[in-house]
Amino acid sequence: MPAGTREQLHFHTEAQQFFYVLKGTATFYSDGQTTTVGEHQGILIHPKTPHYIANETAGVLEFLVISQPSTNADRTELDASQEPSAAV
């Protein structure tokens, strides 16, 4: 994930996701909270949890994401204003 980029705020109705950072530092905005995840660390995002991942550093972010079940047809995008404490 390039420096200074982020996903759009969204949630998955059925899928849980595990993100594992290989290189760099990820910032997760999840259910109104901010969590920084460094190299060789991971985070679990539960179904129905509004979230997004951001690379707020000057370096490249490399990570794995495992979704169970698949997120195909299971992604609802939200406007950032739908989560008042999420950073934009």
JOGIBEL-V994060 format. One record per pair of residues at least 24 apart in sequence whose ideal C-beta (glycine too) atoms are under 10 Angstrom apart, sorted by the first residue. I is the first residue (numbers start at 1). GAP is how many residues later the second one is. If there is no record, write none. Layout:
i={I | I}
gap={GAP | GAP}
This chain:
i={1 | 1 | 1 | 1 | 1 | 1 | 1 | 1 | 1 | 2 | 2 | 2 | 2 | 3 | 3 | 3 | 3 | 3 | 3 | 3 | 4 | 4 | 4 | 4 | 4 | 5 | 5 | 5 | 5 | 5 | 6 | 6 | 6 | 6 | 6 | 6 | 6 | 7 | 7 | 7 | 7 | 7 | 7 | 8 | 8 | 8 | 8 | 8 | 8 | 9 | 9 | 9 | 9 | 9 | 9 | 9 | 9 | 9 | 9 | 9 | 9 | 9 | 9 | 10 | 10 | 10 | 10 | 10 | 10 | 10 | 10 | 10 | 11 | 11 | 11 | 11 | 11 | 11 | 11 | 11 | 11 | 11 | 11 | 11 | 11 | 11 | 11 | 12 | 12 | 12 | 12 | 12 | 12 | 12 | 12 | 12 | 12 | 12 | 12 | 12 | 12 | 13 | 13 | 13 | 13 | 13 | 13 | 13 | 14 | 14 | 14 | 14 | 14 | 14 | 14 | 14 | 14 | 15 | 15 | 15 | 15 | 15 | 15 | 15 | 15 | 15 | 15 | 15 | 15 | 15 | 16 | 16 | 16 | 16 | 16 | 16 | 16 | 16 | 16 | 16 | 16 | 17 | 17 | 17 | 17 | 17 | 17 | 17 | 17 | 17 | 17 | 17 | 17 | 17 | 18 | 18 | 18 | 18 | 18 | 18 | 18 | 18 | 18 | 19 | 19 | 19 | 19 | 19 | 19 | 19 | 19 | 19 | 19 | 20 | 20 | 20 | 20 | 20 | 21 | 21 | 21 | 21 | 21 | 22 | 22 | 22 | 22 | 23 | 23 | 23 | 23 | 23 | 24 | 24 | 24 | 24 | 24 | 24 | 24 | 24 | 25 | 25 | 25 | 25 | 25 | 26 | 26 | 26 | 26 | 26 | 26 | 26 | 26 | 27 | 27 | 27 | 27 | 27 | 27 | 27 | 27 | 28 | 28 | 28 | 29 | 29 | 29 | 29 | 29 | 29 | 29 | 29 | 30 | 30 | 31 | 31 | 31 | 32 | 32 | 32 | 32 | 33 | 33 | 34 | 34 | 34 | 37 | 37 | 39 | 42 | 47 | 48 | 50 | 50 | 50 | 50 | 50 | 50 | 51 | 51 | 51 | 52 | 52 | 52 | 52 | 52 | 52 | 54 | 56}
gap={25 | 52 | 53 | 54 | 56 | 59 | 60 | 61 | 62 | 53 | 57 | 58 | 59 | 52 | 53 | 54 | 55 | 56 | 57 | 58 | 50 | 51 | 52 | 53 | 54 | 48 | 49 | 50 | 51 | 56 | 46 | 47 | 48 | 49 | 50 | 81 | 82 | 44 | 45 | 46 | 47 | 48 | 70 | 44 | 67 | 69 | 70 | 71 | 72 | 41 | 42 | 43 | 67 | 68 | 69 | 70 | 71 | 72 | 73 | 74 | 77 | 78 | 79 | 39 | 40 | 41 | 42 | 61 | 65 | 66 | 67 | 68 | 34 | 35 | 36 | 37 | 38 | 39 | 40 | 41 | 63 | 64 | 65 | 66 | 67 | 71 | 72 | 33 | 34 | 35 | 36 | 37 | 38 | 39 | 55 | 57 | 58 | 59 | 62 | 63 | 64 | 34 | 35 | 58 | 60 | 61 | 62 | 63 | 33 | 34 | 53 | 54 | 55 | 56 | 57 | 59 | 60 | 30 | 31 | 32 | 33 | 51 | 52 | 53 | 54 | 55 | 56 | 57 | 59 | 60 | 28 | 29 | 30 | 31 | 32 | 33 | 50 | 51 | 52 | 53 | 55 | 26 | 27 | 28 | 29 | 30 | 32 | 34 | 36 | 48 | 49 | 50 | 51 | 54 | 24 | 25 | 26 | 27 | 46 | 47 | 48 | 49 | 50 | 24 | 25 | 26 | 32 | 34 | 44 | 45 | 46 | 47 | 48 | 42 | 43 | 44 | 45 | 46 | 32 | 40 | 41 | 42 | 43 | 39 | 40 | 41 | 42 | 36 | 37 | 38 | 39 | 40 | 31 | 33 | 34 | 35 | 36 | 37 | 38 | 39 | 30 | 31 | 32 | 34 | 36 | 27 | 28 | 29 | 30 | 31 | 35 | 36 | 37 | 25 | 26 | 27 | 28 | 29 | 30 | 34 | 60 | 24 | 25 | 26 | 24 | 25 | 51 | 54 | 56 | 57 | 58 | 59 | 53 | 56 | 52 | 54 | 55 | 51 | 52 | 53 | 54 | 52 | 53 | 51 | 52 | 53 | 24 | 26 | 24 | 24 | 27 | 28 | 26 | 28 | 30 | 32 | 33 | 36 | 27 | 32 | 35 | 25 | 26 | 28 | 31 | 34 | 35 | 33 | 31}
